[in-house]
Amino acid sequence: MNRSVLAEVLDSTSLHVTPGSLMVATSWRHPTRGPVDCPAHRLVAAHARQSGLAADSRPLPDEELRDGLTTVPTTVFTVSYERPEGGHRGLALAARSDDPPALCFARRQIDSWRAVLRTRRVLYVAAQDPLGPRPLSASVPPQAPGGSRDRWRVCGCPAAAACPSAENAERALHRFLERGDEVVVVGTPLTGSGAWVGRTLQGDLRVVSTPRQAETLAVADPDRLAFVVAPGALVSEVADILRVLRRRHPRLRGQHPREWCYTMDDLHTAVAAALAQSDRLLVVGQDTSPVTAITQVARTALRVRAVTTLDRLRPDDVDAATITVLDATVDGRALREVGRALDGLGPASHVWRQVHTFKETAHPAYHPLSSG
């Protein structure tokens, strides 16, 4: 791809740009290459507006842009590259030839984005969606009333998903308490806005969040110790804690594993696998979601950029062969804007990483055949 990159300063005698503004091409026609598509035009326009310039995004007229003209009203800074499947993509910014601030900004923008044009792989990780991952071209659904507050269960599943893990934990908790057991809650919910009775009884319950805490747990009667798993806790961490508790208290009772929820564990596995292959991490949006919680507990040495608005995405953030993008948006709109921008900064391979644990349904009881 890099061999096909062509940056040029062209001139126009018919384009008219108002002072203090830029014309940002959504598409344009190169003198020799022909049509050039500009998927990253919203990114450049966002940076222009953030710098104080007005940005008018539109297709440039199918006119002949030239170089070497003198005394022309409009200067067009361009960069273009060939797509592996054919055709061309790039950027074009038009400014008045007598507007030095706009000319300077346009030149800097083209130069800075040109420097990071490359083939790249984009790995997406999002919280579980009952509808599955949406392509970058999908329409944006209207946001449900209540915003992001009611979108997630305490276990990390979407509110629309029929996950009984919180109810299972409550039922087990009441059963053990009514029996007179000393109950500990194993693990800590990482996300979710829903409540479960374990939170309301927090002052009367003991929480064991780490194996170290399990090593030092003192109980009144080891024969009456029971546990429930906090909905939304990482199952892998829960297993480590239970390993210690069972070693120290062999008569430990607890909630059956078939009642646990694996959503956060699946998300943690997907994020860890993507980060292990990546050079950069982009967290798009500012929603309080399961993927945000996982990002906070993930151990990574990668450069991380929080892309709360499109103008927060800088050239250095995308100068990498593999980028992981985590979806922390409410409706996916900003995520698709970032994906389209990356599509316009070099040939991109967009890959969704998901891990989903399926529980096997219970087998029917075994009845031996009669001998008669």
N, C-alpha and C positions, 0 to 999 in steps of 0.2 A: 504493500500500500504506500509506503513512504516514498517510493520512487515516482509515484504518480502525483504527489502533492505539488500544486502550482499556486504560488501567491503572486498576485499582480495588482497594480494600481491602474484602474481604467477611468476613462472620462466619459461624460454624457453631456450632450447639448440639449436634451429634452427633459431630463428629470429635474424636478423643482423641489427643493427641500427648504423648509422654513428655517430661519436663524435659530440657533440654540437647540436644534433637534437633529435626529438621525433617521434615515429611512433604513429599516432592517428588512432585508429580503427574506421572504418565505420561500421564494424560488427566483431564479434569474437565468438568463441565457448567456453562456460564454461565447466569445467570438468564434472559437474553433471547436470547443467541446460540446456545445449545444446546451440543452436544458440541465440546470443544476438545482437539485432539491436541497432544502435547508431545514432539516428537522430540529436543529439546535437554535433556531431563531428566537424562541422565547427566552432562552438562557441569556443570549446577548442583549436582548431588549430589557431584561430584568436588570442587568448590570448597568445599562445606559440610564435607566430611570433612577437607580440607586445613586448614580453619580450626579444627578441633577439635570440630565438631558431628557427631552421628550423623545419618545421612540414610536415611530409609525411603522408597524409591521404590515407588509403587503408584498405581493409578487411584483417584481420590477417589470415594467412593460417589455414586451418582446421587441426591443429595439437593439440596434447595434452599438455595443459598448466598445470603445477604442482606447488605445494608449497613445501617448505622444502628442495629444492635441494641446493647443495653447488657448488661453483665455476662454475656458469653459466654465459654466456656472456650477457644475456638480462633479465631485470626485468620488469614485467608487473603489473602496478597498475590498479585495476579494481573495479567497483561498478556495481551492477545489481539489478533489481527489477522485480516483476511479473506484467504483464498487466492484468487488469480485464477481458479482452476478451481472454486471453491466450497468452503464449509466454513471452519473457523477453526483456527488454531494459536496456541500461546502458551506461557506458563509459569504455574505456581501453586505457591506455597510456603506451607505451613501450620505455624504455631507456637502454642505455648500463649500465651494472652493475658497470663499472669503471668510470662513468661520474657523479660525485657528483652534479654539478649544475643541470643537466637534471633530475636526480633522485629526487632532492629536489623539483624542480618545479612540476614534475609529481605527487608527493605525495600531495603537497599543493593543486593542482588543483582537484584531486579526493576527498580530504577531504572537500574542500570548497563547491564543487557542491553536494557532498553527503549530506551535512548538510541542503540543501534546496530542496532535493527531496521530492515531495509531490503531492497529487492530487490538481489540481487547475482549476479554470474557467478563460478563457481568452475571454474578450469582445472586439470586434473590432469595431471601428468607422472610416469610410472613407468618403471622399467627394463623392458626387453623381457620379456614374459611369453609363453611358448609358448601359453598358453590365452587370451591377450588380456586386456584390462581387465575386471575384474569389477564388476558393478553394486553400488551401496551396500547392496542388500538381500541380496547373496549370502552363503551360509554360509562360515564360516572353515575352510579345510582344516587337518588336523593338520600340525604342523611335522615335517619330515623329520629323522631322526637326524643329528646333526652340526651342527645349527643353521645359522647364516648362513655359516659358514666355507667350506662346500663348495657354496654355491649359485651361485657365479659363476666363469666361466672367466677367465683372465688378460685376454682380449680384451673382457670386459664382457658376453658372452652368458651366458644361464643355463646351468648345468652340464648340464642335460638337452638342450640344443640341440646339434645335430651341426655345430659350427663347426670347420673344420680350420685356422684361421689360425695358431695356435701351431705346429702340426705343419708347416705350409707354411714358416713362418719358420725353424724348426729345419732343415728339409731344405735350404733355400736357403743358410743359414749354413754348414752342413757342406760343401755343394758348393763355395762360394767359398773356404773355408779349405783344402780339399783341393787346390784349384787354385793355392794360393799367393797369393791376393789379400789385400790389406789391407782388412778389413771394418769398416764403421761401422754402428752400429745407429741408425736414424733415428726420433726420437720417443721418448716415455716412456709406459709403460703407466699409465693413470689409476686403474685398479682391478683387481679380480680376485684370487682367492686361488690360482689355478693357477700352476704354474711352467713355464718354458720354458728351453731350454738357454742362451739368451742371458743369463739372470740368473745361472746358475751360472758362466758364463765372463766375468762382468762385469769382472773384473780384467784380462783379456786383450783385451777389446773396447773400442772407443771409441764413446761415445754422443754423438750430435749432437741436442740437444733444441730448439734455436732457430735461426732464420736467422742471428743474430749469431754463434753458434758455428760455423755453416757457413762464414761469411765468413772466419774466422780458422783454419780447419782446415788443419793442415800434414800433408802425406802424403809418404812416402818415394818412391813411384813413382806419378804420376798415372795411368799406363796400367794399373795393377794395383789400382785402387780399386773397391770394390764395397759395396753396401749391402743391408741387410734392414730391414724395417719392424717396429718393436716392436708386438706384438699389444696392442691396447687403446689405442694412441695415436690422437689425433684426426687423421683423414685430411686435413682442411683444413690443419692445421699441418704434417703430413708433406709435403704438396704445396709449401708455402712453403719448407721446408728444401731439398727436392730441386731446386727452381728455382734456388736459390743454388749448390748443389753441381754441377748440370749446367752452369751458366754458367762456373764456375771449373774444372771438370774434365769436358770434353766427352766423354771416353772412359769415363765412369762406367758401371758395370754394376750391375744390381740385381734384386731380386725383382719379378716381374711383378705389375701392379696387380690382376689378377683374383684374386690370393691374399690381398689385404688384407681386413680386417674393418671394416665401416662402422657397427657397433653404437654405439660411443661418439660417433661423428660425428653419427649420427641423433639420439641423445639430446641432444647439445649443441644441435643445431638446434631440436629441440622445446622445450627449456628456454628458449633465447634468444627464440623466437617468443612463448612464453607470458609471459615476463617483460616483453617490450616492451609488452604490453597491460595489465599489472597494476599495482595500487597497493600490494599487500602480497604477501609470500612466506612461506608456512608450510612448514617441513620437518618432516614427521610421522615419528616413530620415531627410533631411534638405531642402525640397522643400518649396517654398512659395505657399501655397495652402489654400483653405478655411478652412480645418481642423486646420492648423497652426494658422490662425487668430482666430478661435473659442477658441483654447487653451489659447490664450493670454487674452481673455476677460472672460474666465470661472473662476469662483471663486471656488477654491479647496484648501483643506488643505492636500491633498495627497502628498506623496513623488513622485517627478517627475524626470524621467531620460530621457534625450535626447539621443537616440541611433542613432547617426549619422553613426557609423560603428559597426560591430558586437562585436569588442573587448571592446566597451563601456558598454556592458551589463555585470553586475557584479552579484555575488550570492545574495547580499542584495536586488538587484532590483527585484528579482523574488521570494523572500521569503514571499509569500502571497497566500491566498486562492483564491482571485479574483483580476485579473489584467486587466486594460483597456489599449488597444493598439490603438493609433491613427496613421493613415497612412499619413505621410508627405513625401512619396517617389514619384519619377517621374514615375516609371514603376512597382512598387510593388515588385521588386526583394528582397530588404532588408526586407520588411515586411514578405515575405514568409520565409526568412532565420530565422528571429526571431521566427516565428510560429513553424518552424521545430525544432529549439533549445528548445523551451518550451515543445514540444512533447517528447523530450528526457530527460526531467528533472522531470518526474512523469506523471501519467495519466492526460491528459488535455482535457477539453471540450472547443471547439472553437465555439464561438457564434458571429454572426454579428448582430449589432444593427443598425437599420435604421428607419428613420421616413420620410414619403413622403406624402406631402399634395397634394390632387387632387382637381382641380377646377371643379365644376359641369358645364356642358355645358349649354348655354343659352336655356331656354324653348321657344318654338314657341309662337307667340302672341296668346292670347285667343280670340276666336271668338264665341260669343253665338250662339246657334242654333236658326234658324228662327222658328217662331211659326207656319208658314204655312207649 
